[in-house]
Every structure is written in structure tokens, then in C-alpha cells.
Amino acid sequence: MNIFGNHQRVAGLIIGIIVYALIPFFVHSPYYLDLLVIMLVNAVLGMAFIMTLRTGLINLAIAPFWGIGAYTSTVMAINLHQSFWVCLPASALITALCALGVGYVLMKSGGTGFGFIMLSAVIGMLFVVSVGNIRFLGAYNGIMNIPAPDPIKIPFFPPIEFVSRVQFLYLALILFVIIIMISNAFYSASTGRAWTATGLNPRLAESLGVNIFRYKLLAFVVSSGIVGLIGSFYAHYGGFVIPTTFGMWINIYIQIYAILGGLGYATLGPLVGSAIMTFFPEMIRMAKEVAPVFTGAILILLILFLPKGILSLVDRQSVIGERVIKISRAIQSSLSGGRKVEKV
């Protein structure tokens, strides 16, 4: 039995969420609390990459759709004076609608192979250049003073105000759990099976009646809506947005978050990958000039030694453990003259 079966994954995830929720009681440094929040944001971006990859799409447009969510929420909050709790779902919806139009055009014009990869990369560059030349959106200087979320008022309790990183950390955790639930709802349904079949063998899936185009477009739209949601949170958490934050380079990091943990682990993989890539460079106080070299080295080592990600090591150990148990039982059976060994 694989220790990373469905029940074990859920149990591990629940334990991880509980541990994460307890961290603010022991860690009081704003710096490390900030890293914990960013870690969850990065994990969601990695989850979105894996979602489209399940269908065989290598999506290099995750960062610009993340930016669409952030800028949508910013404009609604500052110019339309809307509450964060209105901006949050609206940003996800608007980002998903943008992805529907863009994805339809991309897949019709560039297909779903190399052409899609190149066109999605172009979308990322166009986003930075376009936003950078729109004064209404702050151009390359970005938009400052984005308001924090409105206080949550609960009867008979004091209002929850977002005045420190602790409140934002718990909000990020809640959004992360909601996104996991949304993702798993798709993965566990017939949609998830269609995505997997499409990614493994599109011709066979199509011969069985699976609408390849529709399911790939659906994965593109859902993943974009998810990053739009976390983009809204990111804008109000940081208090400012600039177009270069959502540039082409971040897409490389998003892929590493997913690959480092393991592409076969839709939730745990990006979470592990983002934790390593968020904290390790900070632990060794890596200079910004050295960070790309470190990132490239990590990617090369992964491809050479751990193509299935870090979590595959745990799976591998569980398989070895099963084989050792089977061998030991066979030896015990032979020593007992072929009689069945009773379990103690």
C-alpha cells in the first residue's frame, strides 16, 4: 500500500493545516510570517500550473492572469470603492472570463502543443508592456495604498481587523483550503478523469467521446480563476501592485514550485516546492544576483535525479518497505516449513 494514498494525503494535509495554524503562537517575527503567507500564494500558483498540465497544456500565462486578478481587485477597491469581500470573488470571476476568451483564441490559433506554449508566453510579455503603458493603472510605477480587507464582524465577538500579518496569514490559509476543495471537486469528478485521460493519450480519449478542446479550455479557465482569486488577496495584502511582479520570469518559478514537490501531487507537491523555494534562499541569505543561478541549478538537479519530485522519495521508500515486508514473510514461511505464520 502506498503511504501517499488518498486517505493518507488528506490526513497529511489536515495535519499540515493544523501545524500551519499554530505557527503564529510560536513565531512572532513579521518577516517570517510574511514568508509563510507568500509560501501559500506560491503554492496556489503551482497548483494552477499542475491543473492545466493534467490535460497536457504547458501554461506560461499563469503570472499575467494572477496580475489580472490583482489589478481587477485594486481598481474595484480604489476607483469603485468596493469592499474587499466583493472584490475577491469578482476578481476570480473576471479573470476566469478573460481566460475563457484568451484560451479559446490561443487553442484555436496555436493548438494545444508548442504553439500554445509560445502564445501563452507572449501573453505574459504583453501584459507587462500593456499595463506598464496605461496611466490609469499606474503604468510601470504601479498602484499604491491598496486598502486592507474590511473588518469581519461577528455577533457577540469583537470585529476581526486586518492590521497585522497574523490576520492575513489565517485569511491566506482559509483561501488555500477553499482552493483545495474547489480543485479536488474537479479532480474527483468525471471532469478530473477526463483531464487525466486527455493528458495521457488525447487521441484515445477523443475516440472514447471526450471533448478534448472543451476539457482543456475548462482546465485553463478554472486554473486562471483560482490564480485571479489569490491575485486579489495578494494585492490587498501587499498594499501595492506593479506590472513587473507578474512578468515572464515568475512563470519559471511557478513551474519549479510544482516540479520540485512532484507533478503527481496536485496539492502537496506545490506546497512542498513553494516552501523550499520560499524559505531556503532566505535561510542562506542569497543575493538577488545569485538567485537565478540557484534556481537553474535546482531545476537541473531535479531533472537529473528527481524527475518525479521530492515527494516521490517518500513513495519510493514505501514501495521498498512493502517489498522488505513481503520478503521477510516469505523467509518466515520457508523457515516454518511452508506453514502459515500467525500474526502477533
N, C-alpha and C positions, 0 to 999 in steps of 0.2 A: 504493500500500500504506500502510495506517495504521500509524504507528510504535508505536501502542499496541495492536497485535495481541496474540494470546495469548502467543506466544513472547517478544515484546518486554516484555510486562508481567511475565512470570516472570523474565526476565533483570534487569529493573529492580528487582524485588522482592528478588532474591538479592543484587544489589549493595547495595541499601539495608540489608539484614540484616547483611551483612559490615561495612559502614561503621558501623552501629549497634554491632556487637560490638566494634569497635576504639575507640570513643569513650572508654571508661574508661581507656585507656592515655594519653590526652591531656587529658582533663577529670577533675580530681580534686575539684572543688567538690561537696560533698554536696547543695548547693542545686540545682545544675543536673542532677546525677544523679537527684535526686528528680523534677524536671520531666520527664526522659526516661522514667522509669517511669510517671508519671501520663499521659504522652502515649500510651503503648501501651494503658493501661487505657481512656482515652477513645476511642482508635481502635477497640477491640473493641466498645464501646457503639455507635459509629457503624455498624460492620459489622452489628450485630444489627438496627439500625433499617432498613438497606437490605434485609436479608434478608426482613423482613416486607413492606416496601414493594414488593418484586418481585411479590408476589401482590395488590397493590392495597390492603393494610392500612396505615393510618397508626397505628402503635402508640405510644401515650403511656404505656404501662405498663412500659417498659424499666427505668426507675430503681427502681421497687419490687421487681422481680424480681432486679435487681442487689443490692438490700438483702436479699432473702430468702436469696440465696447467701451474703452476708456474715454475716448473723445465724445461719444454719444452721451454718456453719463455726465461728463463735465459740462457740456453745452446745456443739457437739460437742467442741471443744478444751478448753473450760474446765470444763464440767459433766460431760461423759462421758470426759474425759481421753484423747481420741483424737489420734493423730498427724495432723499437717497433711496428710500424704500419703494419709490415709484421708478426712479432711475435704474435701479438694479435689474428688475425683470424686463423693463423696456429696452435696456441695452442688449440683453440677451436676445430678445425678440428681433430687434432691428438688425443686429449682427447676423442672426440666422437668415433673415430675409435678404440681406446683402449677399450672403454666401449662396443662397438659392440662385440668385441672378448670375453672380460671378461663376459659380460652379457649373451652371448649365452651359454658359458660354465657353468656359475652359474645356469641358469634356466634349462638347460638340466640335470645337475647333482644333483642340490639341490631342483629343483622345484621352486615354487614361494611363498612358505609358510615359515615355520620355518627354513627349510634347507637353503633357500635363505638368511634369516636374519643372520644366523650363518656364512655362507660362505662370505657374504659381510663384516661382521665384521673381519673375518680373513684377507681379502684383505687389510683392514686398517692397521692391525698389520704388515703384510708382507711388505707393502710399507715403513713403518718407518725403519724396520730392513734392508730391501734391500738397500734403499738409504743410510742408515747410514753406510753401509759397502762398498760403492762404492767411491773410491778416486776421480774419475773423476767428481763426483757430490758433492765433498767437505765432504763426509762422514757425521758424526754427527755434525761437525763444520759448515756445510752449505757452501753457496757461498755468498761472499760479493761483494760490489761495482758493483751492477747491474745498468746499465745506465738508466737514466730517459728517457722518451719518447722524440723523436726528435721534434724540434720546428715545429709548424704548420705555414706554410707560405701562407698568403692570399694576392692576388694582391691589391696594394694601401693601405695596412694596415701593421702595424709592426708585426713581427712574434710573435706567442704565444709560449712562452718558459715555460717549467715546472720547475720553480725554487722555487716555494713556494707551500704550501698546498692548496691555493685558486685555482690554476690551476688544481690540482689533484681533488679537490672537484667537480669542474664543469665537469671534464672528467668522474668521477665516476657517476655523475648524468646523463650524456649523455648515458653511458653504461647501467645504470639502466633502463632508458627509452627504449633503444633498446631491452633489455632483456624482458621487459614487453610487448613490441609489438610482439616479437617472441613468447612468451608464449601465449598471447591472440590470436594470429593467429592460434595456435594449439587448444586452448580451444574452440574457436568459430566455428571451422570447424567440420567436421564429426569425425575427429580424437579425439577431445575433448569429444564428445558424446560417442564414443567407449571406451575411457578411463574410463569415469564415469560409464558406463554400466558394464564394466569389474570389476571395484572395488566394485560395489553394489551387483551384482549377476553374477559371472563368468559363471556359468552353463547356466543360462538363456541367457546371451549374446552370448555364444557359440552356443546355439541352434538356435539363430537368424542369425547365419552366421558370427559372429565377431571372427576373428582370435586372440584368447587370447594371445598366445605366441608372435605373431608379435607386437601387440599393447603394451604389457608390455615391450618388448625389445626396442621398439621405444621410450617410455617414459624414460627408463633408459639411452638410448643413447643421447636424446635431453637434458635431465637434466644434464648429465655429460658434454656435450659440453658447456652448459651455465656456469657451475662452472669452466670449463677449461678456458673460456674467462675471468672470473673475477679473476681466479688464475694468469693469465698473468698480469693483471693490478696490482694485489696485490704485485707481485714480483718486478715490476718496481717502484711501489710506496714506498715500504719499503726499497728497495735497497739491500735486502739480503733475503735468504731463508734457513731454517733449517728443516730437516725432521720431528722433533717433533712437529712443528707447525701444521702438517697435520695428527696428530695421532688420536687414537681412542677416546680420551676424547672430542675432538671438535665435534664429531658426537652427543654427548649428548646435547651440547649447540645448535646445529643446529635444533634438534627436539624441543627444548624449544622455539626457535625463532618462529617456526611455530605454536606450540600448544598454546603458550601464547597469541598470537594475535587471533588465531582461524583457525583451519584447513579448515574451509569452505570458507575462504577468501584467494584466491591463491596469491594475491599481497599485499593487505593491512594487512593481518594477519602477515606475516613475517616481514613487515616493522614496525608495532607496536611492535611486540615481540622483534625485534632486537634493537629498540630504547630504550625500557625499560631495556633490559639486557645489553646494552652497556653503558647507562648513569647512571642508578640507583646505581650500585656498585661503580661507580666513585664519585657520589654525596655524598655518605656516607663514602667515603674513606675506602672501605672494604679491609682488608688484604687478600693476596692471599691464606693464610691458611684457611680463613673463607669462601672464595668464593664458594667452593664445597658444604658447608653446606647450604649456602644461595640458591644455585641452586637447591639442593634437596628439600628444604622447599618450594620453588616456585612451583616445579613440583607436590609435594603432594597436596598443596593447590589448584592448578589448577584442578587436577583430582577430588578432593572432591567437590569444589564449582563452578568451571567454566570449565566443561569438553569441552564446545564449544568455549572457549577462551574469551578474553576481549571484542572483537567486538560483541559478542553475546548479551552483555548487552545493546548495542545500538539497536540491532534488537528487543530485548525483550521490551525495552521502547517504540519502535514504535508500536509494537503489542498492548501494553497496551493502548497507545494513541488512536489507532484505535477503541478499544473496548469502551473507555470512550466516544468518539465521537458518536458511534452508540447508546450507552445507553442514552446520552443526547438528541439525536434526537428522540429516542423512547419516552422519557419523554415529550419532547416538543409536539410531535404528539398527545400523550394521553391527555395532558392539553388543546390542541386546539380542542379537540373533534374529533380526528381522521382526521382532515383536514390536508392537506399537508402544511408544514411550508415553506414559501418562504425564499429563501436565500437572505441575505442582501448584 
